[in-house]
Amino acid sequence: MNLTTNLTGLELKNPTILAAGILGTTAASLKRVMQGGAGAVVTKSIGSAPRTGHPGPVVTEREYSILNAMGLPNPSYREFVSELALAKGDVPVIVSIFGANASEFQEVARGLNDAEPDGFELNVSCPHANGYGASIASNPDAIRETTEAVKDAVEVPVWVKLAPLTNIVEMGLAAQKGGADAVVAINTVPAMAIDIESGFPLLGNKVGGISGPAIKPIALKCVYELYSALNIDVIGVGGITNWRDAIEFIMAGAKAVQIGSAVYNDIGVFKDISDGVARHLKENRRSLKSIRGVAHK
Amino acid sequence: MMATNVRITDIVEETPSTKTFFLDASLDYIPGQYVMVWIHGVDEIPMSLSYPNAITVQKVGDATSALFKLKAGDRIGVRGPLGNGFVLKGKSILLVGGGVGTAPLAPLAEKAKNKNISVKALIGAKTDRELLFVERFEKSGDISIATDDGSRGYKGTIIEVVSKLDLQEFEGIYSCGPERMMSQVLNIAKNTGMTRMAQFSLHRYIKCGIGVCGSCCIDPSGLRVCRDGPVFNGEQLMDSEFGKYMRDGSGRRILI
Protein backbone atom coordinates (compact mmCIF):
# COMPACT_ATOMS: atom_id res chain seq x y z
CA MET A 1 0.00 0.00 0.00
CA ASN A 2 1.37 3.34 -1.04
CA LEU A 3 1.47 5.83 1.82
CA THR A 4 3.61 8.47 0.15
CA THR A 5 2.30 11.89 0.90
CA ASN A 6 3.15 15.19 -0.68
CA LEU A 7 3.08 17.57 2.22
CA THR A 8 3.74 21.21 1.35
CA GLY A 9 5.97 20.08 -1.49
CA LEU A 10 7.90 17.56 0.61
CA GLU A 11 7.74 13.90 -0.37
CA LEU A 12 7.05 11.77 2.70
CA LYS A 13 7.25 7.97 2.43
CA ASN A 14 4.46 7.83 5.00
CA PRO A 15 2.43 10.48 6.84
CA THR A 16 3.88 9.95 10.33
CA ILE A 17 6.15 12.68 11.66
CA LEU A 18 8.11 13.05 14.90
CA ALA A 19 6.53 15.94 16.83
CA ALA A 20 8.64 18.85 18.03
CA GLY A 21 10.14 18.67 21.49
CA ILE A 22 10.43 14.91 21.67
CA LEU A 23 14.06 13.72 21.41
CA GLY A 24 15.31 15.84 18.52
CA THR A 25 18.08 17.90 20.16
CA THR A 26 20.78 15.94 18.38
CA ALA A 27 21.28 14.44 14.94
CA ALA A 28 21.77 11.01 16.49
CA SER A 29 18.42 10.99 18.24
CA LEU A 30 16.67 12.24 15.08
CA LYS A 31 18.36 9.51 13.04
CA ARG A 32 17.20 6.92 15.55
CA VAL A 33 13.59 8.06 15.08
CA MET A 34 14.03 7.94 11.31
CA GLN A 35 15.10 4.32 11.70
CA GLY A 36 11.89 3.83 13.68
CA GLY A 37 9.99 4.54 10.48
CA ALA A 38 9.03 8.22 10.65
CA GLY A 39 8.17 9.86 7.33
CA ALA A 40 9.69 13.14 8.55
CA VAL A 41 11.06 14.54 11.78
CA VAL A 42 10.68 17.85 13.56
CA THR A 43 13.53 18.99 15.79
CA LYS A 44 13.29 20.37 19.28
CA SER A 45 12.49 24.07 19.19
CA ILE A 46 15.58 26.14 18.49
CA GLY A 47 15.96 29.78 19.53
CA SER A 48 18.46 32.59 19.39
CA ALA A 49 20.44 31.81 22.56
CA PRO A 50 21.37 28.66 24.50
CA ARG A 51 18.83 27.75 27.18
CA THR A 52 18.95 24.97 29.72
CA GLY A 53 15.22 25.19 30.37
CA HIS A 54 13.23 25.07 33.57
CA PRO A 55 14.34 23.43 36.83
CA GLY A 56 13.01 19.93 37.44
CA PRO A 57 10.81 18.10 37.65
CA VAL A 58 10.30 18.81 33.94
CA VAL A 59 7.87 15.96 33.40
CA THR A 60 5.31 14.13 35.43
CA GLU A 61 3.35 11.20 34.16
CA ARG A 62 -0.36 11.02 34.62
CA GLU A 63 -2.88 8.46 33.56
CA TYR A 64 -3.12 8.71 29.76
CA SER A 65 -0.81 11.67 29.56
CA ILE A 66 2.51 13.33 30.16
CA LEU A 67 2.65 16.74 31.76
CA ASN A 68 5.77 18.71 30.88
CA ALA A 69 7.46 22.03 31.32
CA MET A 70 10.84 21.63 29.69
CA GLY A 71 11.30 25.37 29.14
CA LEU A 72 12.61 25.27 25.56
CA PRO A 73 16.10 23.91 26.27
CA ASN A 74 18.21 24.29 23.13
CA PRO A 75 21.78 25.03 22.15
CA SER A 76 20.87 28.10 20.00
CA TYR A 77 20.73 28.19 16.21
CA ARG A 78 24.44 28.92 15.95
CA GLU A 79 25.30 25.65 17.67
CA PHE A 80 22.49 23.71 16.05
CA VAL A 81 23.63 24.36 12.47
CA SER A 82 26.24 21.61 12.64
CA GLU A 83 23.80 19.18 14.26
CA LEU A 84 21.20 19.86 11.58
CA ALA A 85 23.69 19.26 8.82
CA LEU A 86 24.41 15.83 10.33
CA ALA A 87 20.71 15.00 10.69
CA LYS A 88 19.90 15.65 7.07
CA GLY A 89 19.46 12.71 4.81
CA ASP A 90 16.97 9.90 4.93
CA VAL A 91 13.73 11.79 5.48
CA PRO A 92 12.77 15.48 5.57
CA VAL A 93 14.04 17.34 8.64
CA ILE A 94 11.87 20.23 9.76
CA VAL A 95 13.35 22.65 12.26
CA SER A 96 11.04 23.91 14.95
CA ILE A 97 11.97 27.47 15.88
CA PHE A 98 10.83 29.94 18.50
CA GLY A 99 11.39 33.59 19.27
CA ALA A 100 10.00 36.46 21.29
CA ASN A 101 8.73 38.30 18.22
CA ALA A 102 8.66 38.23 14.42
CA SER A 103 12.18 39.60 13.97
CA GLU A 104 13.67 37.06 16.39
CA PHE A 105 11.90 34.25 14.55
CA GLN A 106 13.35 35.63 11.33
CA GLU A 107 16.86 35.83 12.79
CA VAL A 108 16.71 32.17 13.88
CA ALA A 109 15.35 31.01 10.53
CA ARG A 110 18.04 32.95 8.64
CA GLY A 111 20.70 31.54 10.90
CA LEU A 112 19.66 27.99 10.14
CA ASN A 113 19.32 28.46 6.39
CA ASP A 114 22.90 27.46 5.67
CA ALA A 115 22.28 23.98 7.03
CA GLU A 116 19.43 23.64 4.53
CA PRO A 117 16.56 22.28 6.60
CA ASP A 118 13.70 20.84 4.58
CA GLY A 119 11.24 23.15 6.29
CA PHE A 120 10.48 25.23 9.35
CA GLU A 121 7.82 24.81 11.96
CA LEU A 122 7.05 27.98 13.90
CA ASN A 123 6.43 27.31 17.57
CA VAL A 124 4.05 30.15 18.33
CA SER A 125 2.34 28.06 20.95
CA CYS A 126 4.62 26.79 23.72
CA PRO A 127 2.41 27.10 26.80
CA HIS A 128 5.05 27.43 29.48
CA ALA A 129 7.96 29.68 28.58
CA ASN A 130 7.54 33.31 29.55
CA GLY A 131 7.81 35.70 26.67
CA TYR A 132 7.72 32.97 24.06
CA GLY A 133 4.95 31.20 22.24
CA ALA A 134 1.97 31.82 24.42
CA SER A 135 2.15 35.58 23.98
CA ILE A 136 1.86 35.11 20.22
CA ALA A 137 -0.46 32.11 20.34
CA SER A 138 -3.72 34.01 20.67
CA ASN A 139 -2.75 37.12 18.74
CA PRO A 140 -3.68 36.76 15.04
CA ASP A 141 -1.67 39.83 14.02
CA ALA A 142 1.45 38.45 15.69
CA ILE A 143 0.95 35.06 14.02
CA ARG A 144 0.55 36.65 10.60
CA GLU A 145 3.58 38.94 11.07
CA THR A 146 5.74 36.08 12.36
CA THR A 147 4.77 33.85 9.46
CA GLU A 148 5.44 36.61 6.94
CA ALA A 149 8.81 37.39 8.49
CA VAL A 150 9.98 33.79 8.25
CA LYS A 151 8.50 33.28 4.78
CA ASP A 152 10.45 36.34 3.61
CA ALA A 153 13.68 34.83 4.93
CA VAL A 154 13.49 31.25 3.66
CA GLU A 155 12.75 29.29 0.50
CA VAL A 156 11.49 26.10 2.15
CA PRO A 157 7.98 25.27 3.42
CA VAL A 158 6.86 26.96 6.63
CA TRP A 159 4.42 25.27 9.00
CA VAL A 160 2.81 27.11 11.90
CA LYS A 161 2.07 25.16 15.07
CA LEU A 162 -1.07 26.43 16.75
CA ALA A 163 -2.18 26.38 20.36
CA PRO A 164 -5.45 24.98 21.68
CA LEU A 165 -7.65 27.10 23.94
CA THR A 166 -7.51 29.93 21.41
CA ASN A 167 -9.85 30.80 18.58
CA ILE A 168 -7.87 28.31 16.55
CA VAL A 169 -9.63 28.95 13.26
CA GLU A 170 -8.87 32.66 13.50
CA MET A 171 -5.23 31.81 14.29
CA GLY A 172 -5.09 29.34 11.41
CA LEU A 173 -6.48 31.91 9.00
CA ALA A 174 -3.87 34.41 10.24
CA ALA A 175 -1.10 31.90 9.54
CA GLN A 176 -2.55 31.23 6.09
CA LYS A 177 -2.71 34.95 5.40
CA GLY A 178 0.92 35.26 6.44
CA GLY A 179 1.84 32.70 3.80
CA ALA A 180 2.07 29.50 5.88
CA ASP A 181 2.27 26.32 3.83
CA ALA A 182 0.56 24.31 6.56
CA VAL A 183 -0.74 24.57 10.08
CA VAL A 184 0.04 22.06 12.79
CA ALA A 185 -2.61 21.50 15.46
CA ILE A 186 -2.18 21.32 18.40
CA ASN A 187 0.55 22.07 20.89
CA THR A 188 0.23 20.74 24.45
CA VAL A 189 -2.73 21.99 26.47
CA PRO A 190 -1.87 24.26 29.42
CA ALA A 191 -2.11 22.21 32.59
CA MET A 192 -0.73 21.57 36.05
CA ALA A 193 -0.63 19.00 38.82
CA ILE A 194 -0.03 19.33 42.55
CA ASP A 195 1.61 16.90 44.94
CA ILE A 196 -0.96 16.78 47.74
CA GLU A 197 1.52 15.55 50.32
CA SER A 198 4.07 18.33 50.01
CA GLY A 199 1.71 20.91 48.53
CA PHE A 200 4.22 21.69 45.78
CA PRO A 201 3.20 21.85 42.13
CA LEU A 202 4.61 18.72 40.49
CA LEU A 203 6.51 20.64 37.82
CA GLY A 204 9.50 22.83 38.59
CA ASN A 205 7.88 25.56 36.49
CA LYS A 206 4.60 25.01 38.40
CA VAL A 207 2.56 25.02 35.17
CA GLY A 208 3.16 23.17 31.94
CA GLY A 209 1.43 21.46 29.07
CA ILE A 210 -0.31 18.13 28.83
CA SER A 211 0.13 15.73 25.94
CA GLY A 212 -0.88 12.16 25.17
CA PRO A 213 -4.21 10.38 24.76
CA ALA A 214 -5.93 12.71 27.24
CA ILE A 215 -5.82 15.55 24.69
CA LYS A 216 -6.68 13.57 21.54
CA PRO A 217 -10.33 14.62 21.36
CA ILE A 218 -9.33 18.28 21.75
CA ALA A 219 -6.76 18.04 18.97
CA LEU A 220 -9.16 16.20 16.70
CA LYS A 221 -11.77 18.94 16.98
CA CYS A 222 -9.15 21.59 16.18
CA VAL A 223 -8.00 19.69 13.08
CA TYR A 224 -11.61 19.20 12.00
CA GLU A 225 -12.38 22.91 12.24
CA LEU A 226 -9.15 24.02 10.58
CA TYR A 227 -9.68 21.65 7.66
CA SER A 228 -13.08 23.25 7.02
CA ALA A 229 -11.84 26.80 7.19
CA LEU A 230 -8.38 26.74 5.59
CA ASN A 231 -7.04 26.13 2.09
CA ILE A 232 -3.61 24.97 3.25
CA ASP A 233 -2.62 21.57 4.63
CA VAL A 234 -3.45 20.66 8.20
CA ILE A 235 -1.10 18.43 10.20
CA GLY A 236 -2.68 16.74 13.21
CA VAL A 237 -0.92 16.19 16.51
CA GLY A 238 -2.11 15.36 20.01
CA GLY A 239 -2.44 11.95 21.60
CA ILE A 240 -1.91 9.80 18.52
CA THR A 241 -0.65 6.46 19.81
CA ASN A 242 -1.90 3.87 17.29
CA TRP A 243 -3.02 3.53 13.68
CA ARG A 244 -6.67 3.98 14.57
CA ASP A 245 -5.89 7.40 16.02
CA ALA A 246 -4.01 8.31 12.85
CA ILE A 247 -6.96 7.27 10.66
CA GLU A 248 -9.26 9.35 12.85
CA PHE A 249 -7.12 12.46 12.33
CA ILE A 250 -6.92 11.86 8.58
CA MET A 251 -10.70 11.49 8.45
CA ALA A 252 -10.94 14.82 10.29
CA GLY A 253 -8.85 16.32 7.50
CA ALA A 254 -5.21 15.91 8.51
CA LYS A 255 -2.78 15.33 5.66
CA ALA A 256 -0.18 13.96 8.03
CA VAL A 257 0.10 13.27 11.73
CA GLN A 258 2.77 14.03 14.27
CA ILE A 259 3.58 11.70 17.12
CA GLY A 260 5.21 12.72 20.36
CA SER A 261 4.27 11.21 23.71
CA ALA A 262 3.70 7.75 22.20
CA VAL A 263 7.46 7.51 21.73
CA TYR A 264 7.48 6.91 25.49
CA ASN A 265 5.90 3.50 24.96
CA ASP A 266 7.85 2.61 21.84
CA ILE A 267 10.45 4.53 19.89
CA GLY A 268 9.45 2.48 16.80
CA VAL A 269 5.82 3.61 17.01
CA PHE A 270 6.07 5.31 13.60
CA LYS A 271 6.45 2.05 11.72
CA ASP A 272 3.67 0.42 13.74
CA ILE A 273 1.30 3.26 12.93
CA SER A 274 2.10 3.48 9.22
CA ASP A 275 1.94 -0.32 8.88
CA GLY A 276 -1.46 -0.28 10.60
CA VAL A 277 -2.75 2.51 8.39
CA ALA A 278 -1.54 0.69 5.27
CA ARG A 279 -3.18 -2.56 6.37
CA HIS A 280 -6.46 -0.81 7.12
CA LEU A 281 -6.51 0.98 3.77
CA LYS A 282 -5.69 -2.20 1.89
CA GLU A 283 -8.39 -4.20 3.67
CA ASN A 284 -10.94 -1.52 2.92
CA ARG A 285 -9.65 -0.84 -0.60
CA ARG A 286 -9.19 2.82 0.18
CA SER A 287 -6.36 5.30 -0.24
CA LEU A 288 -5.10 7.99 2.08
CA LYS A 289 -6.58 10.61 -0.21
CA SER A 290 -9.99 8.96 -0.32
CA ILE A 291 -10.43 8.98 3.44
CA ARG A 292 -9.02 12.43 4.09
CA GLY A 293 -11.73 14.67 5.49
CA VAL A 294 -14.52 12.10 5.08
CA ALA A 295 -15.85 12.99 8.52
CA HIS A 296 -17.04 16.29 7.09
CA LYS A 297 -20.52 15.05 6.26
CA MET B 1 5.63 6.55 36.95
CA MET B 2 4.71 9.29 39.39
CA ALA B 3 6.90 10.71 42.13
CA THR B 4 6.41 9.13 45.53
CA ASN B 5 7.08 11.12 48.64
CA VAL B 6 9.51 9.51 51.02
CA ARG B 7 10.94 10.59 54.31
CA ILE B 8 14.65 10.76 55.06
CA THR B 9 15.22 8.46 58.03
CA ASP B 10 18.96 8.80 58.48
CA ILE B 11 21.88 10.69 56.97
CA VAL B 12 25.36 9.18 57.07
CA GLU B 13 28.44 11.23 56.26
CA GLU B 14 30.51 8.84 54.16
CA THR B 15 33.34 11.19 53.21
CA PRO B 16 33.89 14.94 53.57
CA SER B 17 32.02 15.45 50.27
CA THR B 18 29.47 12.61 50.21
CA LYS B 19 26.49 11.67 52.31
CA THR B 20 24.15 8.72 52.19
CA PHE B 21 20.47 9.55 52.62
CA PHE B 22 18.45 6.62 53.92
CA LEU B 23 14.75 6.66 53.06
CA ASP B 24 11.65 5.12 54.58
CA ALA B 25 10.95 3.24 51.34
CA SER B 26 12.79 0.25 49.96
CA LEU B 27 12.87 -0.19 46.19
CA ASP B 28 12.98 -3.44 44.28
CA TYR B 29 15.83 -2.56 41.95
CA ILE B 30 18.84 -3.76 40.00
CA PRO B 31 22.20 -2.20 40.99
CA GLY B 32 22.97 0.50 38.43
CA GLN B 33 19.38 1.68 38.17
CA TYR B 34 18.68 5.20 39.37
CA VAL B 35 15.94 7.38 40.77
CA MET B 36 14.94 10.95 39.98
CA VAL B 37 15.15 12.77 43.27
CA TRP B 38 12.87 15.76 43.66
CA ILE B 39 14.07 18.36 46.13
CA HIS B 40 10.82 20.27 46.52
CA GLY B 41 10.92 23.74 45.06
CA VAL B 42 14.51 23.38 43.84
CA ASP B 43 15.06 20.77 41.13
CA GLU B 44 14.86 17.10 40.26
CA ILE B 45 18.12 15.21 39.70
CA PRO B 46 19.12 11.64 38.83
CA MET B 47 20.89 9.68 41.58
CA SER B 48 21.96 6.06 41.54
CA LEU B 49 20.82 3.86 44.39
CA SER B 50 23.53 2.72 46.78
CA TYR B 51 21.13 0.53 48.82
CA PRO B 52 17.50 -0.46 48.09
CA ASN B 53 16.55 2.39 50.43
CA ALA B 54 19.33 4.93 49.98
CA ILE B 55 21.16 7.28 47.65
CA THR B 56 24.74 8.41 48.08
CA VAL B 57 25.29 11.96 46.95
CA GLN B 58 28.26 14.21 46.33
CA LYS B 59 27.72 17.93 46.78
CA VAL B 60 28.31 19.41 43.34
CA GLY B 61 25.63 22.01 42.57
CA ASP B 62 22.49 23.84 43.67
CA ALA B 63 20.28 20.79 43.90
CA THR B 64 22.75 18.65 45.83
CA SER B 65 23.55 21.61 48.11
CA ALA B 66 19.82 21.92 48.88
CA LEU B 67 19.66 18.19 49.51
CA PHE B 68 22.63 18.45 51.90
CA LYS B 69 20.66 20.98 53.97
CA LEU B 70 17.83 18.50 54.59
CA LYS B 71 17.59 16.59 57.87
CA ALA B 72 16.20 13.28 59.01
CA GLY B 73 12.43 13.57 58.95
CA ASP B 74 12.36 15.83 55.88
CA ARG B 75 10.61 14.66 52.74
CA ILE B 76 11.79 14.34 49.15
CA GLY B 77 10.10 12.98 46.03
CA VAL B 78 11.43 9.88 44.30
CA ARG B 79 10.63 8.57 40.80
CA GLY B 80 11.99 5.16 40.03
CA PRO B 81 13.76 2.86 39.86
CA LEU B 82 14.50 3.98 36.30
CA GLY B 83 16.70 2.77 33.45
CA ASN B 84 18.63 -0.44 33.04
CA GLY B 85 21.10 -1.65 35.65
CA PHE B 86 24.16 -3.91 35.56
CA VAL B 87 23.65 -7.44 34.22
CA LEU B 88 25.56 -9.96 36.34
CA LYS B 89 27.25 -12.72 34.38
CA GLY B 90 30.01 -15.24 34.98
CA LYS B 91 31.66 -16.66 38.09
CA SER B 92 34.40 -14.11 38.57
CA ILE B 93 34.05 -10.38 38.03
CA LEU B 94 36.11 -7.22 38.27
CA LEU B 95 34.71 -3.92 39.53
CA VAL B 96 36.46 -0.66 38.73
CA GLY B 97 35.17 2.40 40.56
CA GLY B 98 36.30 5.95 41.08
CA GLY B 99 35.10 8.62 43.50
CA VAL B 100 31.37 8.80 44.14
CA GLY B 101 30.92 6.58 41.06
CA THR B 102 31.66 3.71 43.39
CA ALA B 103 28.16 4.07 44.89
CA PRO B 104 26.23 1.74 42.53
CA LEU B 105 29.10 -0.79 42.51
CA ALA B 106 28.80 -1.55 46.24
CA PRO B 107 25.31 -3.09 46.00
CA LEU B 108 26.46 -4.87 42.83
CA ALA B 109 29.34 -6.45 44.78
CA GLU B 110 26.90 -7.57 47.48
CA LYS B 111 24.49 -9.02 44.94
CA ALA B 112 27.38 -10.87 43.27
CA LYS B 113 28.55 -12.32 46.59
CA ASN B 114 25.02 -13.57 47.28
CA LYS B 115 25.14 -15.36 43.94
CA ASN B 116 28.53 -16.88 44.81
CA ILE B 117 30.28 -14.83 42.17
CA SER B 118 33.87 -14.02 43.04
CA VAL B 119 34.39 -10.26 43.20
CA LYS B 120 37.57 -8.24 42.85
CA ALA B 121 36.99 -4.53 43.41
CA LEU B 122 39.44 -1.82 42.40
CA ILE B 123 38.48 1.42 44.08
CA GLY B 124 40.11 4.76 43.51
CA ALA B 125 39.79 8.20 45.04
CA LYS B 126 41.81 11.39 45.36
CA THR B 127 42.68 10.65 48.95
CA ASP B 128 42.02 8.16 51.75
CA ARG B 129 39.19 10.21 53.23
CA GLU B 130 37.28 10.22 49.91
CA LEU B 131 37.20 6.42 49.56
CA LEU B 132 33.64 5.15 49.56
CA PHE B 133 32.17 1.89 50.89
CA VAL B 134 35.53 0.17 51.45
CA GLU B 135 34.03 -2.14 54.10
CA ARG B 136 31.18 -3.20 51.84
CA PHE B 137 33.66 -4.24 49.15
CA GLU B 138 35.90 -5.98 51.69
CA LYS B 139 32.95 -8.07 52.87
CA SER B 140 31.98 -8.97 49.31
CA GLY B 141 35.37 -10.09 48.02
CA ASP B 142 38.85 -8.88 47.33
CA ILE B 143 39.61 -5.15 47.19
CA SER B 144 42.51 -3.07 45.90
CA ILE B 145 42.71 0.64 46.55
CA ALA B 146 44.47 3.46 44.77
CA THR B 147 44.67 7.08 45.87
CA ASP B 148 46.15 9.98 43.95
CA ASP B 149 48.16 11.12 46.98
CA GLY B 150 49.12 7.64 48.15
CA SER B 151 47.40 8.13 51.53
CA ARG B 152 46.04 4.60 51.19
CA GLY B 153 46.82 1.73 48.86
CA TYR B 154 48.61 2.22 45.58
CA LYS B 155 49.80 5.78 44.88
CA GLY B 156 48.41 6.66 41.48
CA THR B 157 45.34 6.01 39.41
CA ILE B 158 43.18 2.94 39.55
CA ILE B 159 43.88 2.44 35.84
CA GLU B 160 47.52 1.70 36.67
CA VAL B 161 46.26 -1.04 38.99
CA VAL B 162 43.92 -2.42 36.32
CA SER B 163 46.69 -2.58 33.75
CA LYS B 164 48.78 -4.82 36.05
CA LEU B 165 46.05 -7.46 36.20
CA ASP B 166 45.48 -10.42 33.93
CA LEU B 167 41.95 -9.58 32.81
CA GLN B 168 41.46 -13.04 31.35
CA GLU B 169 40.76 -14.19 34.93
CA PHE B 170 37.46 -12.32 34.84
CA GLU B 171 34.23 -12.96 33.01
CA GLY B 172 32.92 -9.47 33.42
CA ILE B 173 34.12 -5.92 34.11
CA TYR B 174 31.82 -3.38 35.76
CA SER B 175 32.79 0.24 35.94
CA CYS B 176 31.43 3.50 37.27
CA GLY B 177 33.27 6.74 37.96
CA PRO B 178 34.84 9.64 36.09
CA GLU B 179 34.38 9.17 32.34
CA ARG B 180 38.10 9.52 31.60
CA MET B 181 38.70 6.58 33.92
CA MET B 182 35.91 4.54 32.36
CA SER B 183 37.07 5.21 28.81
CA GLN B 184 40.51 3.92 29.78
CA VAL B 185 38.84 0.82 31.17
CA LEU B 186 37.03 0.43 27.85
CA ASN B 187 40.35 0.71 26.01
CA ILE B 188 41.89 -1.99 28.16
CA ALA B 189 38.80 -4.18 27.68
CA LYS B 190 39.06 -3.65 23.95
CA ASN B 191 42.71 -4.67 23.89
CA THR B 192 41.90 -7.87 25.75
CA GLY B 193 38.87 -8.74 23.63
CA MET B 194 36.44 -8.08 26.49
CA THR B 195 34.46 -5.18 25.04
CA ARG B 196 31.14 -6.98 25.24
CA MET B 197 31.86 -8.25 28.74
CA ALA B 198 32.53 -4.78 30.13
CA GLN B 199 29.65 -2.66 31.45
CA PHE B 200 29.73 1.04 32.19
CA SER B 201 27.36 3.34 34.05
CA LEU B 202 27.19 6.63 32.16
CA HIS B 203 26.64 10.08 33.54
CA ARG B 204 24.72 12.43 31.25
CA TYR B 205 22.35 15.37 31.61
CA ILE B 206 19.12 13.54 32.43
CA LYS B 207 16.02 15.74 32.48
CA CYS B 208 12.89 13.67 31.94
CA GLY B 209 14.13 10.22 32.98
CA ILE B 210 11.59 8.49 30.75
CA GLY B 211 13.19 8.69 27.31
CA VAL B 212 11.17 11.47 25.70
CA CYS B 213 13.08 14.73 26.02
CA GLY B 214 16.31 13.66 24.35
CA SER B 215 18.72 15.62 26.53
CA CYS B 216 20.80 12.53 27.38
CA CYS B 217 21.05 10.91 23.92
CA ILE B 218 24.54 9.77 22.98
CA ASP B 219 26.22 9.99 19.59
CA PRO B 220 26.06 8.40 17.11
CA SER B 221 23.52 5.76 18.20
CA GLY B 222 20.94 8.08 19.72
CA LEU B 223 20.71 5.69 22.68
CA ARG B 224 19.04 7.39 25.64
CA VAL B 225 21.13 7.19 28.81
CA CYS B 226 18.01 7.67 30.96
CA ARG B 227 16.06 4.82 29.43
CA ASP B 228 18.36 2.58 27.35
CA GLY B 229 21.07 3.01 30.03
CA PRO B 230 22.53 4.32 32.24
CA VAL B 231 24.44 1.01 32.02
CA PHE B 232 25.82 0.12 28.59
CA ASN B 233 28.24 -2.57 27.50
CA GLY B 234 31.51 -1.69 25.82
CA GLU B 235 30.22 -2.79 22.43
CA GLN B 236 27.49 -0.12 22.59
CA LEU B 237 30.03 2.55 23.45
CA MET B 238 32.71 1.75 20.89
CA ASP B 239 33.28 4.62 18.46
CA SER B 240 30.80 6.78 20.35
CA GLU B 241 31.06 10.13 22.13
CA PHE B 242 32.00 8.19 25.28
CA GLY B 243 35.25 9.53 26.68
CA LYS B 244 35.24 12.45 24.24
CA TYR B 245 32.36 14.77 25.03
CA MET B 246 28.97 15.11 26.66
CA ARG B 247 26.26 17.76 26.46
CA ASP B 248 25.06 20.39 28.89
CA GLY B 249 21.44 21.20 29.68
CA SER B 250 21.04 23.19 26.48
CA GLY B 251 22.48 20.46 24.28
CA ARG B 252 25.87 22.08 23.70
CA ARG B 253 28.88 19.80 23.61
CA ILE B 254 31.32 19.82 26.52
CA LEU B 255 34.67 18.12 26.06
CA ILE B 256 35.55 15.48 28.62
HADDOCK unambig.tbl for C-alpha pairs under 7 A between the chains (distance, minus, plus):
assign (segid A and resid 21 and name CA) (segid B and resid 213 and name CA) 6.69 0.50 0.50
assign (segid A and resid 22 and name CA) (segid B and resid 212 and name CA) 5.35 0.50 0.50
assign (segid A and resid 22 and name CA) (segid B and resid 213 and name CA) 5.10 0.50 0.50
assign (segid A and resid 22 and name CA) (segid B and resid 214 and name CA) 6.57 0.50 0.50
assign (segid A and resid 23 and name CA) (segid B and resid 212 and name CA) 5.64 0.50 0.50
assign (segid A and resid 23 and name CA) (segid B and resid 213 and name CA) 4.83 0.50 0.50
assign (segid A and resid 23 and name CA) (segid B and resid 214 and name CA) 3.71 0.50 0.50
assign (segid A and resid 24 and name CA) (segid B and resid 214 and name CA) 6.30 0.50 0.50
assign (segid A and resid 25 and name CA) (segid B and resid 214 and name CA) 6.22 0.50 0.50
assign (segid A and resid 25 and name CA) (segid B and resid 215 and name CA) 6.80 0.50 0.50
assign (segid A and resid 25 and name CA) (segid B and resid 251 and name CA) 6.55 0.50 0.50
assign (segid A and resid 28 and name CA) (segid B and resid 219 and name CA) 5.51 0.50 0.50
assign (segid A and resid 28 and name CA) (segid B and resid 220 and name CA) 5.06 0.50 0.50
assign (segid A and resid 28 and name CA) (segid B and resid 221 and name CA) 5.79 0.50 0.50
assign (segid A and resid 28 and name CA) (segid B and resid 222 and name CA) 4.44 0.50 0.50
assign (segid A and resid 29 and name CA) (segid B and resid 214 and name CA) 7.00 0.50 0.50
assign (segid A and resid 29 and name CA) (segid B and resid 217 and name CA) 6.27 0.50 0.50
assign (segid A and resid 29 and name CA) (segid B and resid 222 and name CA) 4.13 0.50 0.50
assign (segid A and resid 32 and name CA) (segid B and resid 221 and name CA) 6.95 0.50 0.50
assign (segid A and resid 32 and name CA) (segid B and resid 222 and name CA) 5.72 0.50 0.50
assign (segid A and resid 50 and name CA) (segid B and resid 250 and name CA) 5.83 0.50 0.50
assign (segid A and resid 51 and name CA) (segid B and resid 250 and name CA) 5.11 0.50 0.50
assign (segid A and resid 52 and name CA) (segid B and resid 249 and name CA) 4.52 0.50 0.50
assign (segid A and resid 52 and name CA) (segid B and resid 250 and name CA) 4.25 0.50 0.50
assign (segid A and resid 55 and name CA) (segid B and resid 43 and name CA) 5.11 0.50 0.50
assign (segid A and resid 56 and name CA) (segid B and resid 43 and name CA) 4.30 0.50 0.50
assign (segid A and resid 56 and name CA) (segid B and resid 44 and name CA) 4.41 0.50 0.50
assign (segid A and resid 57 and name CA) (segid B and resid 38 and name CA) 6.78 0.50 0.50
assign (segid A and resid 57 and name CA) (segid B and resid 43 and name CA) 6.11 0.50 0.50
assign (segid A and resid 57 and name CA) (segid B and resid 44 and name CA) 4.93 0.50 0.50
assign (segid A and resid 58 and name CA) (segid B and resid 207 and name CA) 6.65 0.50 0.50
assign (segid A and resid 58 and name CA) (segid B and resid 208 and name CA) 6.09 0.50 0.50
assign (segid A and resid 59 and name CA) (segid B and resid 208 and name CA) 5.71 0.50 0.50
assign (segid A and resid 60 and name CA) (segid B and resid 2 and name CA) 6.27 0.50 0.50
assign (segid A and resid 61 and name CA) (segid B and resid 1 and name CA) 5.88 0.50 0.50
assign (segid A and resid 61 and name CA) (segid B and resid 2 and name CA) 5.73 0.50 0.50
assign (segid A and resid 73 and name CA) (segid B and resid 249 and name CA) 6.89 0.50 0.50
assign (segid A and resid 73 and name CA) (segid B and resid 250 and name CA) 4.99 0.50 0.50
assign (segid A and resid 74 and name CA) (segid B and resid 250 and name CA) 4.52 0.50 0.50
assign (segid A and resid 74 and name CA) (segid B and resid 251 and name CA) 5.85 0.50 0.50
assign (segid A and resid 75 and name CA) (segid B and resid 250 and name CA) 4.76 0.50 0.50
assign (segid A and resid 75 and name CA) (segid B and resid 251 and name CA) 5.09 0.50 0.50
assign (segid A and resid 75 and name CA) (segid B and resid 252 and name CA) 5.27 0.50 0.50
assign (segid A and resid 200 and name CA) (segid B and resid 40 and name CA) 6.79 0.50 0.50
assign (segid A and resid 204 and name CA) (segid B and resid 41 and name CA) 6.69 0.50 0.50
assign (segid A and resid 204 and name CA) (segid B and resid 43 and name CA) 6.45 0.50 0.50
assign (segid A and resid 263 and name CA) (segid B and resid 212 and name CA) 6.72 0.50 0.50
assign (segid A and resid 264 and name CA) (segid B and resid 210 and name CA) 6.86 0.50 0.50
assign (segid A and resid 264 and name CA) (segid B and resid 211 and name CA) 6.25 0.50 0.50
assign (segid A and resid 264 and name CA) (segid B and resid 212 and name CA) 5.87 0.50 0.50
